[in-house]
Amino acid sequence: MTKALLIAAPRSGSGKTTVTLGLLTAFARRGIRVCAAKSGPDYIDPAFHAAATGRPGMNLESWAMPPELVAHLAALQSDGADLMVVEGSMGLFDGVTGTPRRTGAGADIAAALGAPVVLVMDVSGQSQSAAAVVRGFASHDPEVRLGGVILNRVASERHRSQAAEAIAQVGVPVLGSVPREASIILPERHLGLVQASEQADLVARLNQLADLMERHVNLDAVLAAAAPLGKGPGASDALLKPPGQRVALAYDAAFTFVYGHLLEGWRKAGAEVVTFSPLADEAPPADCDACWLPGGYPELHAAALAAAGRFRDGLRTFAETRPVFGECGGFMVLGQGLEDAEGARHAMAGLLGHSTSFAKRRLNLGYRQARLLADCALGRAGEAVRGHEFHYASVTDSGTDPALVALRDGRGEDLGQAGGCRGRVAGTFFHAIARHV
């Protein structure tokens, strides 16, 4: 039987990811069949989880996914595993107000899976006061149980003992105390961590983190804190349907942000996913019947994409007879031009009329619920899709294409119409996660 844990924290920046990766790598080195998932819409962390465990990453999202889909994906991900470790996002109880257990918070996933929480606490700047925080987290939600605490960024043995002794009086076990280690900080950029595929020394970093966990965390106690994974009735009805039987997927350093559950759902539905590289100047394969341009970092590769003539010509030819869809970075590439951080403009595919800029930065972040205004790769006109938007690009010219979706945010506030469609080409800035059923 698979057991489960959720690694969480009181806030972002507490060290959840480094602790999670260290634990995953340490457990895998011990021969434990460990799998991982990310609570929330983050599409970067699952690639690190995959590198640490040797198994594909997965997202579990309580706001965008109905409970039945969360149960289905958890069962799928944990098949054949001894332990499932879920990494939370932001603070444990942080989400959007609204339907209970549909807030997007890590606590929702912990409750749904029956997974005890290991709370990672950055205790820099405090000691005994950490116990008050633990007491609050332990009592805040009766359906969410703390299995233990890992102290992070501990300055000294005296610092550790003061915090640990105070927390022990709350009745929550301290499973480890990790000292400050500047050398284990993973490199970041504007959307989060630098992608796993771009870090040549990733294996060494993961082993360094695992060594740190071996020295400073009681791994046996962490394993003992896990509980049998609760597997309620699951269903895959809310998964996005494949846009074609053979889907050409852009995949390279410029296009990597695609959810694992989306691709797995397509494959389970009988579709074949065929990757190609725009940065290598490859066109979508001619024997495919749909093309998908996911998000990523096209703004870092704008000059190379503008020079990729075979890619752009091939994409235009493909779009004459078959559907093409772009989300976030892919949507930017479908437009007329992309302005990089230095203000240089680069010609893009020109299949939609908008232009975007990374020089004029504007943060766009949050859940999105969309009603489709036209048929496209996401579904039929009138259907609803839930997803998440996170980018810094701004639209410098909206063009004249019809909008693709009517948008609301996670709280239901009207955001107006967005995206664009022209012929067989369509795109949006948000990443689709699931159908709203």
N, C-alpha and C positions, 0 to 999 in steps of 0.2 A: 504494500500500500504506500502510495506517495504521501510524504509529509510536506508541509508548507510553512513558510515564514514570510513576513513582509518587513523589509528594512525601511524605516521611516525616520523622520526627524521633526523637531519643533518648527524648523524653518529651512528655507533654501540656504545653501552654502555651509551646511553643517558637516559635510563629508560623507553623505550617503553613498555617492557613486564610488568613491575610492574604497570605502569599507565593503560595499557590495561586491566590487570586482575582486578585492582581496579574498573575501570569503569564498566566492565562486571558484576562484583559481585554486585556493587551498583545498577545498573539498574535492575538486576534480583531481588534484594531484594525489589525494588519498584513495582514489578509485571509487569515490561515491558518484553515482549517476545523478548529476545535478543539472537541472534546467532552470531557466530564468524567464522573467517577464517584467515589463515596465508598466506600472500603474500610471495612466495618463497618456497624452498624445505625443510625447517625445519620440522622435524617430532616429535619434543619434545613439542613445544609450543601448538599445537592443543589439546594435552591431558590436559594442564592447562586450555585452553579455555573451554573444555568440563566440567571440574570440576566447573568452575565459572558460566557457563550458564545452565548446566543440559542438554545440547544438544551436539551431536557428533561434533568434530572438523573437519576442512576441509582445504586443501591447494588449493590455486589459483596461478598458475605458468605461467607467460607470456612467458618465453623462452621455456619451455618443452611442454606446452599445446598450441594448436592452439586457436585462439580467440573464436571459436565456442564452444570448450570444456570449456573454462573459463566461458562463458555465461551460458552454461548448468549447470555447477556445482554451480555457484552463485544462479541460480534460484532454484536448488534443495536444497541448504543449507538454503536459505532464506524463503522457503515455510512455511507459518504460523507464521512468525516472524514480529515483529513491527520494529526492528532495527537490522541491520547487521553491526558489527564492524570488520574491517579487520586490522590485525596487520602487518605492514611492516617489512622488514628485512634490516639490514645495514642502509645506508642513503637512503633517498627517491628516489634519482635518480641513485643510484648505481646498475650497471648491466654489461652486456657484450656488447661491440660494435657490431653492425650488423644491422639486420632488425629492422626498427622502430617499437616500441610497442611490440617487441619480445626480449627484453633485460633482462628480469628477474627482473627489478626494480619495486618497489612498485608503482612508478608513472604510470607505464603501467596499473596496476590493477585499480588505481584511475580513470584514463581516461576511461578505458573500462566500469567501473560500474557507471561512473558519480558521484563518491563518493568524497565529499570535504575532504580535509586533515586537521587533527588536528596535528600540529607539536609539538612534545615534545622536549623542548630545555633544555639541561643541561647548566645552566648559571653560574656554579661555575667557578670562575676566570674571569668573565666578567660581565658587567651590560649594559650600553647603547649600547655597540658594538653588543649586541644581535639583535638590530633593523636592523643593516646592513645585518645580516644573514637572517633575516625574509624577508627583502626587496628582497634579491636575490632569495630566494625560491619562493616568491610570483610571481615573474616575469619570472622565468626561463622557464616555459613551459605553454603556453596559454591554454592547455587542462587540466591542473591540477590546481585546485583552493584551496587556503588555506581557511579553514573555521574558523581557530583560532589557538591560541598557548597556550600550557600549559608549564609554567616555572617549571623546576625541579631542585632540590638541591639548593634551595634558602637559603642563609645564615642568612638573617635578614629582617626586614621590610624595612629598608633603601635600601637594595640590591633589594628587590622586586619592590619597587616604582621606582627606577631608571631605571630598565630594562623595566617594564610595561609601564611607561610613554613614553619612547623612542619608544617602539613597537607600542603604540597607534597612534603615529604620522605617522606610515607607513600605517595605515588604516586597520590593521588586529587585531581583538579583542583578548585580553588575557582572556582566559577562566578559568584560575586558576594558583596558584603558590604553588608548593609542597615543603615543607622544607626538609632539609637533615634528613633522618631517617635511621640510620644504621640497626635498628632492622627489617626493612622490606626487606632486601636483601635476595633473594632466593638462596639457596645453589647451587653450580655449580660443574661440573667435566669436564673432558677433551673434551667432545663433546657438552658441553653447560650446561643447568640446570639439576640438579638431577631430574629424572623423577617424574611426578606427583604421580604415584602409589606408589612411595617409601617414600613419605612424610606423615608421620602419622598425622602431625599437619597442613596439607594443608588447611583444612576448616577454621581453626583459622587464618592462614596467609592471606587467601583470604578476610576474614571479616575485618582483620586489615587494609588491603589495601583499602577495600571499605570504612571503617571509615575515612581513610586518605583523600580519594576523596571527601567524604561528607563534610569534614571540610574545604578543601582547593581548591576545584574545583566547579564551578557553573554548576551543572549537567543539569539544565534546559537549560543553554546556549549551552552546548555540544549537547544536543538533538536538539535544534533549529538549530544548524549548519549542521545537517544531511540533505541529499537531497534524493528524491525518487530514488530508485535503478534502474539504467538503465538496461533493460533486452533486449539485442539484440537477434538475432536468434541464438539459441544454438543447438548443436549436440553432441552426445556421441560417434561418430565414432572412435575417437582417444583413447578411453579407452582400456586398456589391456583386452584381452579376458580371461575368467577364464581358468586355466590349466586343469580343470576337472569338473565333475558334483558335486562331493563332495570333497572339498579341506581340507586336514588336515593342519592346521596352527599352528606352534609352537608359543606359547604365554605364557610368564612368564617374570620374571625379567631379564633374559638373552636375550629374543627375544621380543622386543616391537616396533621396528621401522618399522611400516608398514603404508602406506598411507591410510587414511580413504576413499578417493575417489576410490582407487583400490579395496578395499573390497566391497564398495557399488556398484561399477560397476559389480563385479562378481555376487553379489546378484541380481541386476537388470536384469542380463543376465540369471538368473535362477539357478545359482550355490548355493550350501549350503557350508558354512564355518564352520568347526568343529575344535575347539581349543584343544590342548593338551600341557602338560608341560614337556619338557625335564628335567628341574630341579627337578621335582617330579618323575623322572625316568619313564615317560610314553612314550610308543611307539606311532607312528602315528596310529590312529584307522584303523583297518583292513578293514572296510567297506568304506573307502575313495579310490578315484581313482587318487589322486595326492597329493603331500606333498610340502609345502612351508615353508622354514626356513628364516624368515626375519632377519633384522639386530637388533642390540641391544648392549649389553655389555657382550659377552661371555668371554672376557678376565678377567672380574671380577669374573667369575664363572667357570673358566677352570677346576679346580680340581673337582668340583661337576659334571660337564658334563663328565669328564673322568671316573668318578666312576659310572655314570648312565648306567649300563650294559644293562638293559632292553630297554632303549631308543636307544642305539647304535645298539644293535642286531636287534631290531624291525625296525629301519630305514634301515638297510642293507637288511633285508627280504623284506621290502616294495619296495626297489629299484630294486629288482630282476624282478618285474613284472609291476611296475608303476613309473611314472616320479617323480623325486625329484629335487627341485630347491632351491638354497640358494643365498641370496644377502647380501653382506657385512659381518656382523657377521655370518650369516648363511653359507656363502661361506667358512669362516674360519673353521667352525665346520665340514664341509664336507671333509676337508683336512686330512692329516696324523697326524699333531700335531700342538699345539698352545703353544707358549712360553709366560708366563705371565710377568708382569712388573718386577718381581724379578728374571727372567731368568729361572724359572723352566719350564720344558717341560711337556705338558700333551697330552696324546694320544686322538685324535679326531675320527671321524667316519671312516676315511680311504676310503671313496668312491671316492675321487679325490686325485691326487698325490701331491699337493702342501703342504707346511708347512708355518706357519706364526708366527710372533713374535711381541709382544707388548713391549718387553724389548728394542728392536732396533726400537725406534719410528721414524716414518717418516710421516709428514703430507701429505695427499692426499686429495685435495679439488678442486671441480669445477664441472661444467656441463659436461655431457657426451652424445654424440650422437653415437649410436652403430648400426652397420650393423651386423645382425646375420649370423654367418658362419655355423650354424647347427640348425635343428629344436629343440625347447626347450619350456619351459613353457612361455617364452616371445613372441613366435611366430614362424613363419617358416623361414628357411634359406633364406637370401636375404632381409627380411623385416628390417625396421629401427625402433629403439626405442630411446627415449630421457630420460635422467635421471640425477642423481646427485650423486657425490661421496664425502664422508667426513669420513675419518678415519685416525688413526695414526699407523696402523699395517704395517709391512713390510713383504715381501715374502722372506723367508730364503732359500726355495727350491721350484722352480717352477714346478718340476715334469715333466712328459712327456705327459700329456694329451693334446689332440688337443685344440686349443683356441676356445672360444665360440663366440667372437665378434671382429670386427675391430672397434677401437675407434677413435673418434676425440673429441677435447674439445669444449667448447662453441663458440669459434671463428673459428672452423673448422680446427684447427691444428691437424695433424696426431699424434696419441699417440700409434700407433702400435696395435698389437693384445693382447687380454686379456681374463680373465676368463678361464674356462675349462669345458670340457664335457667328459663323459665316460659312454657309454651305455645310460641308462635312467636318469643319474644324470648330472646336469649342475649347474653352478653358476658364479657370477660376483661380483666384489667389488662395483659396482654402484647400486643405488636404482632406479629401473625403475619407471617413472612417467606417460608416455603416449607413444602411438604409434606415429611415425612420418608419418603423412598422408598429 
